């Protein structure tokens, strides 16, 4: 009985290892735009993808944010871009050492982004400005993954479902 219990545990661990390796292998951007993720989480979005969301709208969204950041009086502290065949992977790379190097700072950035998007007319018209987050907006736009990294040794990845 104990032996079969240990064999079952080994089988589960082996399966999880294979599954983890498959997930990492599927992320072709890891090792190029950012180090392998240190942290991964799944976010079950409360918003559905809007019908008008497609590759071009996601690229336009990222381009708009980039243009706004470039027009500020100071250099951008992060780069943001969309990758993937459908531009459905949002990537945020810190451009300054020591600013985006912990899970807590990554979550703080996402909290700031949530505060910003809650002022958008779409959230206010839907009456969800106090419920939806930046992750929900990203899901509405058709993003499936958000990766935030310091570009050196820290990466946090959020899978949107």
C-alpha positions in Angstrom: 0.0 0.0 0.0 2.8 2.5 0.9 4.7 1.5 -2.2 1.7 2.1 -4.5 1.2 5.5 -2.7 4.8 6.5 -3.5 4.5 5.3 -7.1 1.4 7.4 -7.5 3.1 10.4 -6.1 6.1 9.8 -8.4 3.8 9.5 -11.4 2.1 12.8 -10.5 5.4 14.6 -10.0 6.6 13.2 -13.3 3.5 14.3 -15.1 3.7 17.8 -13.6 7.4 18.1 -14.6 6.5 17.1 -18.2 3.6 19.5 -18.2 5.8 22.3 -16.8 8.4 21.7 -19.4 5.8 21.8 -22.2 4.4 25.1 -20.9 8.0 26.6 -20.8 8.8 25.2 -24.2 5.7 26.7 -25.7 6.8 30.2 -24.5 9.1 31.1 -27.4 9.6 34.6 -26.1 11.3 33.4 -22.8 15.0 33.8 -23.2 14.7 36.4 -25.9 12.5 39.2 -24.5 12.6 38.1 -20.8 14.2 35.4 -18.6 12.1 32.3 -17.9 9.2 33.3 -15.6 10.0 33.1 -11.9 6.3 33.4 -11.0 3.2 32.3 -13.0 -0.4 32.8 -12.1 -3.8 32.2 -13.8 -6.3 35.0 -13.8 -9.9 34.1 -14.5 -11.2 37.2 -16.2 -14.6 38.6 -15.3 -14.8 40.2 -18.7 -15.4 38.6 -22.0 -13.4 39.5 -25.1 -15.2 42.2 -27.1 -16.2 41.3 -30.6 -14.2 44.2 -32.2 -10.9 43.0 -30.5 -8.4 41.6 -32.9 -4.7 41.8 -33.7 -4.8 45.4 -35.0 -6.7 46.7 -32.0 -4.2 45.1 -29.6 -1.3 46.6 -31.6 -3.0 50.0 -31.6 -3.5 49.8 -27.9 0.2 49.1 -27.2 1.3 51.7 -29.8 -0.9 54.3 -28.0 0.6 53.6 -24.6 4.1 53.7 -26.1 3.5 57.0 -27.7 2.1 58.5 -24.5 5.2 57.2 -22.6 7.5 58.7 -25.2 5.9 62.1 -25.0 6.6 62.6 -21.3 9.3 64.9 -20.1 11.3 61.9 -18.7 12.5 58.7 -20.3 10.2 55.7 -20.1 10.8 53.4 -17.2 9.4 50.4 -19.1 8.8 49.2 -22.7 5.4 47.6 -23.5 4.7 45.6 -26.6 2.5 42.8 -28.0 3.9 39.6 -29.4 2.5 36.3 -30.7 0.9 35.5 -34.1 -2.3 37.4 -33.0 -0.4 40.0 -30.8 -2.2 38.4 -27.9 0.8 38.3 -25.5 1.4 41.6 -23.7 5.0 42.1 -22.5 6.2 44.8 -20.1 10.0 45.2 -19.7 11.5 47.5 -17.1 14.2 49.7 -18.5 15.9 50.7 -15.2 17.7 48.5 -12.7 16.3 48.1 -9.3 12.7 49.2 -10.0 10.9 46.1 -11.1 12.7 43.3 -9.4 10.1 41.6 -7.0 6.7 40.1 -7.3 5.4 42.9 -5.0 6.6 45.6 -7.3 5.1 43.8 -10.3 1.8 43.6 -8.5 2.1 47.3 -7.6 2.6 48.2 -11.3 -0.5 46.2 -12.1 -2.4 48.0 -9.3 -1.4 51.3 -10.8 -2.5 50.2 -14.2 -5.9 49.1 -12.8 -6.3 52.5 -11.2 -5.7 54.1 -14.6 -8.1 51.9 -16.6 -10.9 52.3 -14.1 -11.3 55.8 -15.4 -11.9 54.6 -18.9 -15.4 55.3 -20.3 -15.9 51.6 -21.2 -15.6 50.6 -17.6 -17.8 53.4 -16.4 -20.4 52.7 -19.0 -20.5 49.1 -18.0 -20.7 50.1 -14.3 -17.6 47.9 -13.5 -15.0 50.6 -12.6 -14.9 49.4 -9.1 -14.7 45.7 -10.0 -12.7 45.1 -13.2 -8.9 45.3 -13.2 -6.3 45.9 -15.8 -6.3 42.1 -16.3 -10.0 42.3 -17.2 -9.3 45.1 -19.7 -6.5 43.0 -21.3 -8.9 40.0 -21.5 -11.6 42.2 -23.1 -9.0 43.2 -25.7 -8.1 39.6 -26.4 -4.8 39.3 -24.7 -4.2 35.8 -23.3 -1.0 36.4 -21.4 0.8 39.3 -19.7 4.4 39.1 -18.9 6.2 41.7 -16.7 10.0 41.6 -16.2 12.9 43.6 -15.1 14.8 42.3 -18.1 17.5 40.8 -16.0 16.5 38.1 -13.5 12.8 38.5 -12.6 9.8 37.6 -14.7 6.1 37.3 -13.6 3.6 35.9 -16.0 -0.2 36.1 -15.9 -2.2 33.7 -18.0 -5.7 35.2 -18.7 -8.6 32.8 -19.0 
